[in-house]
Amino acid sequence: MLTPKENLLETLKKDGKPDCLCNSFTMFRGIPNDPCFKLIRGNRIRGTNSIDAWGTQILFPEDAPAAVPLVTPENQVIKDISHWKDYVKVPDLRGKCSEGWEEAKAAKDAIDQDRYLTMNVMGTGIFEQLHMLMTFEDTLVNFLVEEEAMHELIDAVCEYRLTYMQLVVENLHPDCIVSHDDWGSKTSLFMSPEVWREFFKEPYRKLYDYLHSENVIVMHHGDSFMEPIVEDMAEIGVDIWQGVLPSNNIKDISEKVGDRMLLMGGIDSVIDREDASEEEIRKETRRACEEYGHLAGFWPGMTYGGPGCIYPGVEETIIDEINRYNTERFGTAVS
């Protein structure tokens, strides 16, 4: 019987022989407390209103499930995109994060790496960083009216993100990096596929080429409608698209890229509610397994960008139901 780690590695192979469907994030163990994460997102503390390392206001109300940026015309970092260099101070990761990796290294060493893959999560991708520096409306408009300045800014953010990846790899060398960037809403891309290709395809190819050169698995989180660019995603080196919403046509996507890019998700997050019954959670999980489980590259799980759900018991029930499905269909549940 394969370990959770071995089962995923077999699933990643074009002609691999996994024992059963992968199950949520159960094959991964995260590496917490790396200095870059602390510098960039360490201010996200429940019950606070703070300014992050880029100068963006971050709200984290006591009753909210996560922190959110508050970007308005009045407080946005970039007042004039044509002079973005006057406003943007890119965090000096090499200067501020060259030391202090001992805690994260110890956390990695404590993981059973025979059974589990190690993982680092990198939130706030290139597009997300743009609309944290200026309003969402300004971001989208500037793709059309300030192309040169936007390319320059994207190149700067890409280099910053590459430095972040290099520091993580040099100090921790995780098996997988979860790279976040949401490029759409539940039902559409935020921009045309042509605009996405013009501004984001090559920067992300550069980032993911680096990770592949270091034998790091690329998991791109985007709980969005990204169906129109899935072949581009596979081309630039996304090994796993994590967060595939069921509003995407998962069957068609699997037929296009299922042998080149795994599709992790398919379970509607509507079941992550305080009043959701166990029956409802199991029903939606079973639906995803039965509807997509036979497709090439599919891997059931919630569409959030990391392990865990908002409400107690939801994730545990999802994992248990996937195990039930695997046992019924394959005669085994990797755990």
ZADOSE-576603 format. One record per residue (C-alpha): residue in three letters; x, y, z; residue number from 1. Coordinates in steps of 0.001 Angstrom, whole numbers. Each point is the difference from the previous one (the first is absolute). Layout:
% ZADOSE-576603
   rest        px        py        pz    nr
    ALA         X         Y         Z   NUM
...
This chain:
% ZADOSE-576603
   rest        px        py        pz    nr
    MET         0         0         0     1
    LEU      1318      3408      -945     2
    THR       630      2766      2502     3
    PRO     -1879      3309      -538     4
    LYS      3221      1434     -1457     5
    GLU       515     -2911     -2386     6
    ASN     -3647        74     -1090     7
    LEU       288      3651     -1068     8
    LEU      3324      -540     -1743     9
    GLU     -1556     -2858     -1966    10
    THR     -2971      2217      -858    11
    LEU      2377      2642     -1352    12
    LYS      1591     -2492     -2390    13
    LYS     -1556      -217     -3459    14
    ASP      -154     -3795       243    15
    GLY        15      -219      3792    16
    LYS     -1859     -2609      1997    17
    PRO     -1489      1606      3130    18
    ASP     -1932     -2215      2387    19
    CYS     -2984      2377        56    20
    LEU     -1020      3646      -325    21
    CYS      2100      2493      1929    22
    ASN     -1919      1463      2932    23
    SER        14      3730       749    24
    PHE      3334      1150      1477    25
    THR       544     -3203      1997    26
    MET      3261      -856     -1775    27
    PHE      1604      3330       929    28
    ARG      1437      1432      3169    29
    GLY       555      3742        34    30
    ILE      3225      1658      1142    31
    PRO     -1003      2923      2241    32
    ASN      1789      3128      1164    33
    ASP      2385       764     -2814    34
    PRO      1402      3564       221    35
    CYS     -1426      1123     -3372    36
    PHE     -3522     -1000       990    37
    LYS       409      1756      3338    38
    LEU      1204      3202     -1666    39
    ILE     -2691       110     -2685    40
    ARG     -3022     -1390      1820    41
    GLY       971        71      3650    42
    ASN     -2152      3064       618    43
    ARG     -3157     -1983      -755    44
    ILE     -1106      -455      3582    45
    ARG     -3646      -447       910    46
    GLY     -1538      3126      1462    47
    THR      2504      2407     -1567    48
    ASN        89      2786     -2576    49
    SER      3551       301     -1322    50
    ILE      2273       974     -2876    51
    ASP      1996     -2726     -1736    52
    ALA      3565        90     -1345    53
    TRP     -1180      1469     -3315    54
    GLY     -2025      2766      1652    55
    THR     -3454     -1557      -477    56
    GLN     -2624       240      2731    57
    ILE     -1033     -3432      1289    58
    LEU     -3186      -612      2003    59
    PHE      -543     -3136      2056    60
    PRO     -3223       359      2019    61
    GLU      -565     -2322      2937    62
    ASP     -2933     -1711     -1720    63
    ALA      1575      -330     -3475    64
    PRO      1367     -3311     -1355    65
    ALA      3103      1732     -1405    66
    ALA      1737      3329      -442    67
    VAL      -891      2221     -2965    68
    PRO      1663      3030     -1600    69
    LEU     -1854      3322        75    70
    VAL      1008      1985     -3089    71
    THR     -1782      3238      -797    72
    PRO       760      2971     -2289    73
    GLU      1113      1853      3116    74
    ASN      2345     -2577      1541    75
    GLN      1294     -1917     -3033    76
    VAL      3781      -190      -140    77
    ILE       312       921     -3682    78
    LYS     -1608      3370      -668    79
    ASP      1244       220     -3607    80
    ILE      1023     -3159     -1827    81
    SER      2201      1940     -2439    82
    HIS      2193       893      3010    83
    TRP      -367     -3277      1920    84
    LYS      3683       -11       998    85
    ASP      -640      3106      2101    86
    TYR     -2564     -1882      2083    87
    VAL       984     -3665       119    88
    LYS      2667     -1187      2417    89
    VAL       614     -3659      -764    90
    PRO       807     -1881      3232    91
    ASP      3685      -880       257    92
    LEU      -293     -3744       506    93
    ARG      3705      -727      -315    94
    GLY       820      2699      2506    95
    LYS     -2705      -816      2535    96
    CYS      -442     -3764      -394    97
    SER      3520     -1332      -422    98
    GLU         5     -1215      3605    99
    GLY     -2495     -1521      2408   100
    TRP      -780     -3246     -1827   101
    GLU       813     -2318      2907   102
    GLU     -3607      -324      1213   103
    ALA     -1298      -899     -3451   104
    LYS      2860     -2443      -595   105
    ALA      -768     -1744      3281   106
    ALA     -3679      -212      -971   107
    LYS       940     -1634     -3295   108
    ASP      2347     -2461      1703   109
    ALA     -2857     -1066      2288   110
    ILE     -2159     -1085     -2970   111
    ASP       -79     -3696      -927   112
    GLN      1353       508     -3512   113
    ASP      -353     -3654      -919   114
    ARG     -3776       316       234   115
    TYR      -671      3672      -757   116
    LEU      1111      2705     -2414   117
    THR      1210      3271      1501   118
    MET     -1733      3190     -1120   119
    ASN       313      3771       215   120
    VAL     -2891      2339      -771   121
    MET       718      3287     -1785   122
    GLY     -3031      2254        76   123
    THR      -608      3212     -1972   124
    GLY      1026      -751     -3562   125
    ILE       920      2542     -2648   126
    PHE     -3532      1043      -974   127
    GLU     -1119        79      3628   128
    GLN      2969      2180       902   129
    LEU      -992      2473     -2714   130
    HIS     -3504       482      1357   131
    MET      1373       328      3505   132
    LEU      2106      2945     -1178   133
    MET     -2834      1759     -1826   134
    THR     -3744      -405      -226   135
    PHE     -1368     -2963     -1891   136
    GLU     -1566      2349     -2539   137
    ASP      3275      1850      -589   138
    THR      1818     -3306      -414   139
    LEU     -2290     -1214     -2765   140
    VAL      -160      3348     -1774   141
    ASN      3774       386        78   142
    PHE       459     -3219     -1972   143
    LEU     -1676      1818     -2864   144
    VAL      1240      3591       325   145
    GLU      3405      -297      1723   146
    GLU      1489     -3150     -1485   147
    GLU      3663       980       273   148
    ALA      -225      1013      3652   149
    MET     -1941     -3165       863   150
    HIS      2595     -2201     -1680   151
    GLU      2715      1764      2011   152
    LEU     -1874      -421      3263   153
    ILE      -776     -3648      -728   154
    ASP      3680      -641      -748   155
    ALA       917      1514      3383   156
    VAL     -2575     -2107      1850   157
    CYS      1142     -3084     -1906   158
    GLU      3623       568      1039   159
    TYR     -1091       466      3594   160
    ARG     -1974     -3231      -159   161
    LEU      2922     -1825     -1603   162
    THR      2236      1157      2863   163
    TYR     -2611     -1283      2454   164
    MET         6     -3411     -1717   165
    GLN      3797       -94       -86   166
    LEU       262       696      3731   167
    VAL     -2526     -2714       815   168
    VAL      1734     -2516     -2245   169
    GLU      3511       891      1166   170
    ASN      -916      -353      3661   171
    LEU     -2762     -2622        64   172
    HIS      -273     -1619     -3422   173
    PRO     -3613     -1154       447   174
    ASP     -1423     -2682     -2265   175
    CYS     -2769      2372     -1084   176
    ILE      -733      3725       -38   177
    VAL     -3623      1136       -70   178
    SER        17      3208     -2029   179
    HIS     -3156      2082       402   180
    ASP     -1516      2264     -2649   181
    ASP     -3715       232      -759   182
    TRP      -598      1103     -3579   183
    GLY     -3779       -73       -65   184
    SER     -3319        -6      1777   185
    LYS     -2199     -3069       411   186
    THR     -1311       322     -3554   187
    SER      2550      1902     -2115   188
    LEU      3575      1198      -307   189
    PHE       647      3523      1251   190
    MET      1536       801     -3388   191
    SER       -39     -1460     -3488   192
    PRO      2253     -3005      -634   193
    GLU      2011      2212     -2362   194
    VAL       674      2555      2736   195
    TRP       967     -2755      2442   196
    ARG      2414     -1432     -2560   197
    GLU      1544      3395      -724   198
    PHE       667       906      3632   199
    PHE       221     -3199      2061   200
    LYS       927     -3013     -2089   201
    GLU      3730       656      -366   202
    PRO       589      1275      3565   203
    TYR     -1591     -3168      1344   204
    ARG      1931     -2161     -2440   205
    LYS      3191      1563      1414   206
    LEU     -1040      -744      3585   207
    TYR     -1108     -3549      -666   208
    ASP      3017      -788     -2181   209
    TYR      2141       895      3013   210
    LEU     -1962     -2298      2314   211
    HIS       223     -2866     -2481   212
    SER      3751       566      -332   213
    GLU       158      -661      3752   214
    ASN     -2313     -3056      -201   215
    VAL     -2799      1739      1890   216
    ILE     -3601      -931      -815   217
    VAL     -1997      3020     -1187   218
    MET     -3485       210      1487   219
    HIS     -1833      3105     -1185   220
    HIS     -2942      1012      2155   221
    GLY     -2807      1816     -1750   222
    ASP     -3550      -623      1231   223
    SER     -1308      1754     -3074   224
    PHE     -1478      -591     -3420   225
    MET      3182      -472     -2031   226
    GLU     -1219     -2440     -2628   227
    PRO       989      2181     -3015   228
    ILE      3712       -82       904   229
    VAL       485     -3568      1271   230
    GLU      2184     -1031     -2933   231
    ASP      2189      3055       649   232
    MET       254      -980      3665   233
    ALA      1157     -3495      -896   234
    GLU      2459      1436     -2529   235
    ILE      1715      2317      2509   236
    GLY       538     -2787      2502   237
    VAL     -2934      -183      2396   238
    ASP       159     -3597      1267   239
    ILE     -3157       306      2089   240
    TRP     -2803      2512      -368   241
    GLN     -1304       105      3535   242
    GLY     -3388      1578       657   243
    VAL     -1898     -1079     -3124   244
    LEU     -3523      1279       561   245
    PRO     -2848     -2176     -1301   246
    SER     -1149      3024     -2025   247
    ASN      2827      -944     -2359   248
    ASN      -780     -2797     -2450   249
    ILE      2271     -2500      1718   250
    LYS      -756     -2776     -2510   251
    ASP      1062      2113     -2969   252
    ILE      3070      1296      1843   253
    SER      1040     -3555       860   254
    GLU      -257     -1001     -3646   255
    LYS      2262      2913      -953   256
    VAL      2678      -125      2707   257
    GLY      -730     -2872      2386   258
    ASP      3155     -1843     -1035   259
    ARG      2138      3129       489   260
    MET     -1508      1862      2981   261
    LEU     -1860     -1459      2966   262
    LEU     -3328      1581       936   263
    MET      -511       207      3760   264
    GLY     -3371      1180      1304   265
    GLY     -3507      -526     -1336   266
    ILE     -1755       199      3375   267
    ASP     -2226      3053       370   268
    SER       995      2095      3021   269
    VAL     -3682       736       673   270
    ILE       113     -2987      2355   271
    ASP      2458      1785      2298   272
    ARG     -2721      1567      2180   273
    GLU      -802       -49      3665   274
    ASP     -3419     -1514      -697   275
    ALA      1111     -2541     -2638   276
    SER     -1030     -3516       958   277
    GLU      2328     -2974      -218   278
    GLU     -2339     -1466     -2617   279
    GLU       286      3127     -2173   280
    ILE      3798        24       243   281
    ARG       228     -3676      -900   282
    LYS     -2462       386     -2870   283
    GLU      1976      2811     -1663   284
    THR      3292     -1823       534   285
    ARG     -1424     -3198     -1468   286
    ARG     -1425      1942     -2962   287
    ALA      3447      1355      -845   288
    CYS      1619     -3434       305   289
    GLU     -2608     -1717     -2163   290
    GLU      -274      2782     -2582   291
    TYR      3724       612      -470   292
    GLY      1793     -2943      1620   293
    HIS       404     -1912     -3266   294
    LEU      1553      2983     -1804   295
    ALA      3698       206      -769   296
    GLY      1865      2086      2539   297
    PHE     -2901       660      2377   298
    TRP       601       183      3742   299
    PRO     -2909       812      2362   300
    GLY       242      2629      2688   301
    MET     -1227      3361      1153   302
    THR      1000      2966     -2123   303
    TYR      1691      2046      2729   304
    GLY      3693       825      -389   305
    GLY      1201     -2268      2769   306
    PRO     -1106     -2641      2495   307
    GLY     -2962       657      2273   308
    CYS     -3536      1317      -145   309
    ILE     -1659      2893      1791   310
    TYR     -2412     -2015      2124   311
    PRO       908     -2917      2299   312
    GLY      -581     -3486     -1331   313
    VAL      -450       924     -3668   314
    GLU      3473      -972     -1223   315
    GLU        23     -3178      2070   316
    THR     -3330     -1080     -1523   317
    ILE      1213       763     -3538   318
    ILE      3169     -2044       509   319
    ASP     -1966     -2883      1498   320
    GLU     -2478       -53     -2885   321
    ILE      2810       -35     -2585   322
    ASN      1517     -2914      1933   323
    ARG     -3355     -1792      -157   324
    TYR      -205       571     -3749   325
    ASN      3560     -1223      -506   326
    THR      -636     -3117      2074   327
    GLU     -3173      -822     -1922   328
    ARG      1517       616     -3427   329
    PHE      3642     -1007       406   330
    GLY       -52     -2192      3094   331
    THR      2367      2303      1869   332
    ALA       236      3482      1449   333
    VAL      3511      1415       261   334
    SER       551      1602      3388   335
